[in-house]
Amino acid sequence: MSQSVLPAYVLKHIADRLYEKRKLAALEVEQVVKQLAMNGRMQRIDDVISSLTTYATSSQSNARKGGLLCLAATAVALAGCPAGTPRPPDLLQRIVPPILASFTDQDNRVRYYAIESLWNVAKSTRDTFLQVFPDVFDALFRLCSDADTNVQNAASFLDNLVKDIVAESQEFSVAGFVPLLREYLEVANPFKRQFLLGWLSLLDSLPDVELAAHLPSLLPGLLGMLSDGNAEIRSACTKLLQEFLLEVQTSGGGANVSQIALILAEQLEQRRDDPAAQLTTLRWLHTLVQLAPKQLLPHTAALLREVLPCLGHEDTSISAAARQVNSDLLEQLQQQQQQQQGANGVAAAAAAAASGLDSQALLATVSKQLEGEAEVSKLEALQWVHALLSRDARLLEDQQQLLLAALCDALAAASDRVVTESLTVLASVAEQRGHFPAVIAALLDCFRGGSGARLLQRRGGLIIQQLSQRLGGLRVYKELSRLLQASSRCRRWLPEEEDVGFAGAMVQALNLILLTSSQLQARGSAGRARQAELRALLQNSLRSSEAADVFTQLFSSWSYSCAASLALALLAQAYSLACELLAVMAQEPLSMRPETVVELSQLVSLLEAPAFAPLRLQLLQPAAHPALLRAAHGLLMLLPQGDAFRMLQTRLQSIPIMALLSIKEQQQQRGPGMARSSSSSAVQEAAAADSPGSLAERQRPQELQEQQPRSPTQRQQVQQRGPLIEDRRLVQLFKSRVARLASA
């Protein structure tokens, strides 16, 4: 066996404690192995390697040191043989593993000798050394952070030699090496990161290696190094990424731009707490979108999902970079839309299909962003929604529920700009054929529940006014009234108490907006009159069948609030109906709860608003409007004494004086002979106004007489259609609602 080949003194020197004797033993082994190779004694060489492996794995450190030196001498001897000399086919597979095993030896001197031995093996074998490259690279990666400085320096020398071998080789496989790099790039040790960056720089410098084609595998780890605590590592990583990006820009480098962009989007999500990585990622995305916009258009949804949240980042550099990417993507969408508009139907459909853009996925993505916190992110998301709906209104067919829910959620945002833009998009959706009822229904659902009640109180006025301005107050109010009635009739999912309470709160809010909003009053411009005529229309309820129909429809839902019902009747100048409503309220004391008293007090304040200016002037004519005077005094009697009571009392105290002045003026105009009879007539009218009986029944003919058209044809039409407002039916409805309110 090997003992018959290697002299006894050589075997003894292999495990000697002195380095000189171990070195001498290695020289002897080199000569013996070379001679055996020249003679073709392969079996003997195998025996020598087996024996030396035993020394290299011995429990004695000196034996391990000597065994490592002799294994290296064996490789050197076989490499130094003339060409054509036979060699063991698995030489490196037998010599290198025991050397690599010593890289983790507890004795730092053994580790040093192992590195030195492997350096000699690599130096002598060169190209064939790549057979064991993966194992060698793994060992070097683990050893580069060794605690011993000498071992680190030796590992650096070996690393440089292996790099030279790789750079000279024409057979090195980058594709097989990248998976190993990808795994190691996640390491946090600064020495190991420097080691990996060195290898990446080497590979990137090789002319025959297209490392950019492997960027999807390398980018995650490299981005993680940008926040390293070591400035040298950050600088080296930044420089390397810049070189990669330049390669992609100039030649493409075989890079898959779409795959790189998707990897970058994933990194934005995973590295929310890493500003350096986020900034670099966004700058890469900006470059890629400009470089290959058509390739990235199908992935717009995936990119926006991560880019939009960055718009509100506290770091201004990150938010600015995110705005650039968002602007690039939106511009690309708009350009494609312009191209489709310029083509005919078939060509436009073909262009849309060829673009690969999934509009539904994109709409779902930007709708989801409306749930975020950042104002700028929500505003940009709303811009995307508007652009998508302008591009293809058919998206609403499948995404209506999701979109409306997201837009309604945005109405609760702290920013008025977000609320206004959300209402703009909601209005555009409502203007699409068949979607108006769904928009108003979704809006009504926003005001339900505890959070909805807060939204109604805080933003209800703004929301209703803005929608009324865009869609028409008459249309909005009629649909809201219809939905409130429908929800009250179908209470499968709401208890009766909650349903009544919500309807009352909603009606009270709508009534306040109706009486105070400038968007609901008549305009001078004929183009906008139709959209802002609701209040003026209601004031004409006794003279117009259209206005009477609107009044009746609104009253059906307004009756959920006593004060709102009374306000609507007073606004419509249906004073006899107002009197009967007050009588019903007086018959149901439970309906006069504290909240109702508060609402009535608020109504007294609203009587001073511009909307009730005609009513206040009519108070000056008690003979012509006795029901109004009775309604005003009835409201006064229902109120407890307080600020509202005194406000209304003060208003009413001026009426008798003005009435007497009016009578005196009439006497002066008629002359001395007619004064006595006129005074007597005025007294009789005042007595009739205060006499018992149904005031409404006496007033209605008088009101109709005052409203009779002068044309005989018009008078005949009025006589045929009868009273425009059916007080009796409305009073019965009000009674039933008051009973429900009292029981609730």
Residue pairs with C-beta under 8 A, 6 or more apart in sequence:
1 47
1 51
2 44
2 47
2 48
2 50
2 51
3 11
3 51
5 32
5 36
5 44
5 47
5 48
6 28
6 29
6 32
6 48
6 51
7 28
10 25
10 28
10 29
10 32
11 25
13 21
13 22
13 24
13 25
13 28
13 66
14 22
14 25
14 52
14 55
14 63
14 66
14 67
14 70
15 22
15 55
15 58
15 60
15 62
15 63
15 66
16 22
16 25
16 62
16 66
17 62
19 65
22 62
22 65
22 66
22 69
23 69
25 66
25 69
25 70
26 66
26 69
26 70
26 72
26 73
27 73
29 48
29 52
29 70
29 73
29 74
29 77
30 73
30 74
30 76
30 77
31 77
32 48
32 77
33 45
33 48
33 73
33 74
33 77
33 78
34 77
34 78
34 80
34 81
36 42
36 44
36 45
36 48
37 45
37 77
37 78
37 81
37 85
37 86
37 87
38 81
38 85
40 86
42 86
42 88
45 74
45 78
45 88
46 88
46 94
48 74
49 71
49 74
49 88
49 94
49 95
52 67
52 70
52 71
52 74
53 67
53 71
53 94
53 98
54 67
55 63
55 64
55 66
55 67
55 70
56 64
56 67
56 68
56 71
56 98
56 99
56 101
56 102
57 64
57 67
57 98
57 101
58 64
58 67
61 105
61 107
61 109
61 110
64 102
64 105
64 107
64 110
64 113
65 109
65 110
65 113
67 98
68 98
68 99
68 102
68 110
68 113
68 114
68 116
68 117
69 113
69 116
69 117
71 95
71 98
71 99
71 117
71 121
72 95
72 99
72 116
72 117
72 118
72 120
72 121
73 120
74 95
75 91
75 92
75 95
75 120
75 121
75 124
75 125
76 120
76 121
76 124
78 85
78 87
78 88
78 91
79 124
79 125
80 124
81 87
88 94
92 121
92 125
92 128
92 129
92 131
92 132
93 131
93 132
95 121
96 118
96 121
96 132
96 135
96 136
97 135
99 114
99 117
99 118
99 121
100 114
100 118
100 135
100 136
100 139
102 110
102 111
102 113
102 114
103 111
103 114
103 115
103 139
103 142
103 143
104 111
104 142
105 111
105 114
108 146
108 147
108 148
108 150
108 151
111 143
111 146
111 148
111 151
112 148
112 150
112 151
112 154
115 143
115 151
115 154
115 155
115 157
115 158
116 154
118 136
118 158
119 154
119 157
119 158
119 161
121 129
122 129
122 136
122 158
122 161
122 162
122 165
123 161
126 165
126 168
127 165
127 168
127 169
127 171
129 136
129 162
129 165
130 165
130 166
130 169
130 171
130 172
133 162
133 166
133 172
133 177
134 176
134 177
134 180
136 162
137 162
137 177
137 180
138 180
140 155
140 158
140 159
140 162
140 195
141 184
141 192
141 195
141 196
143 151
143 155
144 152
144 155
144 156
144 159
144 191
144 192
144 194
144 195
145 152
145 189
145 191
145 192
146 152
146 155
152 191
159 195
159 198
163 198
163 199
163 202
166 172
166 202
167 202
167 206
170 208
174 203
174 209
174 210
174 211
174 214
175 214
177 203
178 214
178 217
178 218
179 217
181 196
181 199
181 200
181 217
181 218
181 221
182 217
182 218
182 220
182 221
184 192
184 196
184 221
185 196
185 218
185 220
185 221
185 222
185 224
185 225
186 220
186 221
186 224
187 193
187 196
190 228
190 229
190 230
190 233
193 225
193 228
193 230
193 233
193 237
194 230
194 232
194 233
194 236
196 221
197 225
197 233
197 236
197 237
197 240
200 211
200 218
200 222
200 240
201 236
201 240
203 209
203 211
204 211
204 240
204 243
204 244
204 247
210 253
210 254
211 218
211 244
211 253
212 244
212 247
212 248
212 252
212 253
212 254
212 255
213 253
213 254
213 255
213 256
215 244
215 248
215 255
215 260
215 263
216 256
216 259
216 260
216 263
219 260
219 263
219 264
219 267
220 263
220 266
220 267
220 270
222 237
222 240
222 241
223 241
223 267
223 271
223 274
223 277
223 280
223 281
224 271
224 274
224 277
225 233
225 234
225 237
226 234
226 237
226 238
226 241
226 274
226 276
226 277
226 280
227 234
227 274
227 275
227 276
227 277
228 234
228 237
234 276
238 280
241 280
241 284
245 284
245 287
247 253
247 255
248 255
248 257
248 260
248 287
248 288
248 291
249 287
249 291
257 288
257 291
257 292
257 295
257 296
258 292
258 295
258 296
258 298
258 299
260 284
260 288
261 285
261 288
261 289
261 296
261 299
261 303
262 299
262 302
264 281
264 284
264 285
264 288
265 285
265 299
265 302
265 303
265 305
265 306
265 307
266 306
267 277
267 281
268 278
268 281
268 282
268 306
268 307
268 310
269 305
269 306
271 277
271 278
271 281
272 278
275 315
275 318
278 310
278 313
278 315
278 318
279 315
279 317
279 318
279 321
282 307
282 310
282 318
282 321
282 322
282 324
282 325
283 321
285 303
285 307
285 325
286 321
286 324
286 325
286 328
288 296
289 296
289 303
289 325
289 328
289 329
289 332
290 328
293 328
293 332
294 355
296 303
296 329
296 332
297 332
297 333
297 336
297 355
297 356
297 357
298 355
298 356
298 357
298 358
300 329
300 332
300 333
300 357
300 362
301 358
301 361
301 362
301 364
301 365
302 365
303 325
303 329
304 326
304 329
304 362
304 365
304 366
304 369
304 384
305 365
305 368
305 369
307 322
307 325
307 326
307 329
308 322
308 326
308 366
308 369
308 372
308 377
308 380
308 381
309 369
309 372
309 374
309 377
310 318
310 319
310 321
310 322
311 319
311 322
311 323
311 326
311 374
311 376
311 377
311 380
312 319
312 372
312 373
312 374
312 375
312 376
312 377
313 319
313 322
319 376
326 380
330 383
330 384
330 387
333 357
333 387
333 388
333 391
334 387
336 351
336 352
336 355
336 357
337 387
337 390
337 391
339 351
340 348
340 351
340 352
340 391
341 348
343 351
352 392
359 388
359 391
359 392
359 395
360 395
360 398
360 399
362 384
362 388
363 385
363 388
363 395
363 399
363 402
363 403
364 399
364 402
366 381
366 384
366 385
366 388
367 381
367 385
367 399
367 402
367 403
367 406
367 407
368 406
369 377
369 378
369 380
369 381
370 378
370 381
370 382
370 406
370 407
370 409
370 410
370 422
371 406
371 409
372 378
372 381
375 413
375 414
375 415
375 417
375 418
378 410
378 413
378 415
378 418
378 421
378 422
379 415
379 417
379 418
379 421
382 410
382 418
382 421
382 422
382 424
382 425
383 421
385 403
385 407
385 425
386 424
386 425
386 428
388 395
389 395
389 396
389 425
389 428
389 429
389 432
393 432
396 403
396 429
396 432
396 435
400 429
400 435
400 438
403 429
404 426
404 429
404 438
404 439
404 442
405 442
407 422
407 425
407 426
407 429
407 442
408 422
408 426
408 442
408 443
408 445
408 446
410 418
410 419
410 422
411 419
411 422
411 423
411 443
411 446
411 455
411 459
411 463
412 446
412 451
412 455
412 459
413 419
413 422
416 462
419 459
419 462
419 463
420 462
420 466
423 463
423 466
423 467
423 470
424 470
426 439
426 443
426 467
427 466
427 467
427 470
427 471
429 435
429 439
430 436
430 439
430 440
430 467
430 471
431 471
436 471
436 475
436 479
437 479
437 483
440 476
440 479
440 480
440 483
441 483
443 463
443 467
444 480
444 483
444 484
444 487
444 506
445 452
446 452
446 455
447 453
447 455
447 456
447 460
447 502
447 505
447 506
447 509
448 502
453 505
456 505
456 506
456 509
457 509
460 509
460 513
461 509
461 512
461 513
461 517
464 476
464 509
464 510
464 513
464 517
465 513
465 517
465 518
465 519
465 520
466 519
467 476
468 476
468 477
468 513
468 517
468 519
468 520
468 531
468 532
468 534
469 519
469 531
469 532
471 531
472 530
472 531
472 532
473 517
473 519
473 520
473 531
473 532
473 533
473 534
473 535
474 530
474 531
474 533
474 534
474 537
474 550
477 510
477 514
477 520
477 534
477 554
478 550
478 553
478 554
480 506
480 510
480 557
481 553
481 554
481 556
481 557
481 558
482 553
482 557
484 503
484 506
484 507
484 557
484 560
485 556
485 557
487 494
487 499
487 503
488 499
488 500
488 503
488 557
488 560
491 499
494 502
496 740
496 744
497 744
500 560
500 740
500 741
500 744
501 744
503 557
503 560
504 560
504 561
504 741
506 560
507 557
507 558
507 560
507 561
507 564
508 561
508 563
508 564
508 599
510 564
511 558
511 561
511 563
511 564
511 567
511 568
512 602
512 606
513 520
514 520
514 534
514 535
514 538
514 571
515 535
515 567
515 571
515 606
515 609
515 611
515 612
516 606
516 609
516 611
519 532
520 532
520 534
520 535
521 532
521 535
521 536
521 610
521 611
522 529
522 532
522 533
522 535
522 536
523 529
523 532
523 533
534 550
535 571
535 611
537 544
537 546
537 547
537 550
538 547
538 550
538 551
538 554
538 568
538 571
538 572
539 547
539 571
539 572
539 573
539 614
540 547
541 547
541 548
541 550
541 551
541 572
541 573
541 574
541 724
541 725
542 548
542 572
542 573
542 574
542 703
542 707
542 724
542 725
543 707
543 724
544 724
545 721
545 724
547 572
547 724
548 724
548 725
551 568
551 572
551 574
551 725
552 725
552 726
552 730
554 568
555 565
555 568
555 569
555 730
555 733
556 733
558 564
558 565
558 568
559 565
559 730
559 733
559 734
559 737
559 738
560 737
560 741
561 599
562 581
562 585
562 591
562 592
562 596
562 599
562 600
562 738
562 741
563 596
563 599
563 600
563 602
563 603
564 599
565 581
565 734
566 578
566 581
566 582
566 585
566 600
566 603
566 635
567 603
567 606
569 575
569 577
569 578
569 581
570 578
570 607
570 612
570 615
570 631
571 611
571 612
571 615
572 725
573 614
573 615
573 618
573 628
574 725
574 727
575 625
575 627
575 628
575 630
575 631
575 699
576 627
576 695
576 696
576 697
576 699
576 700
576 703
576 727
577 696
577 725
577 727
577 730
577 731
578 627
578 628
578 631
579 627
579 630
579 631
579 634
579 695
579 696
580 696
580 727
580 731
581 731
581 734
582 631
582 634
582 635
582 638
583 634
584 731
584 734
584 735
584 738
585 591
585 592
585 638
585 738
586 634
586 638
588 738
588 739
588 742
590 741
590 742
591 738
591 741
591 742
592 638
597 639
597 640
600 635
600 638
600 639
600 644
601 639
601 642
601 643
601 644
603 635
604 635
604 639
604 644
604 647
604 648
605 644
605 647
606 612
607 615
607 616
607 648
607 651
608 647
615 628
616 651
618 624
618 625
618 628
619 625
619 628
619 629
619 632
619 651
619 652
619 655
620 655
620 658
620 659
620 662
621 659
621 662
622 628
622 629
622 655
622 659
622 686
622 689
623 659
623 682
623 685
623 686
623 689
624 706
626 688
626 689
626 695
626 699
627 695
627 696
627 699
629 652
629 655
629 689
630 689
630 695
632 648
632 651
632 652
633 652
635 648
636 645
636 648
636 649
636 652
639 645
639 648
663 678
663 679
663 682
666 678
666 682
667 674
667 675
667 678
667 679
670 678
688 698
689 695
696 727
700 723
700 727
704 718
704 723
707 718
708 714
708 715
708 718
709 715
709 717
709 718
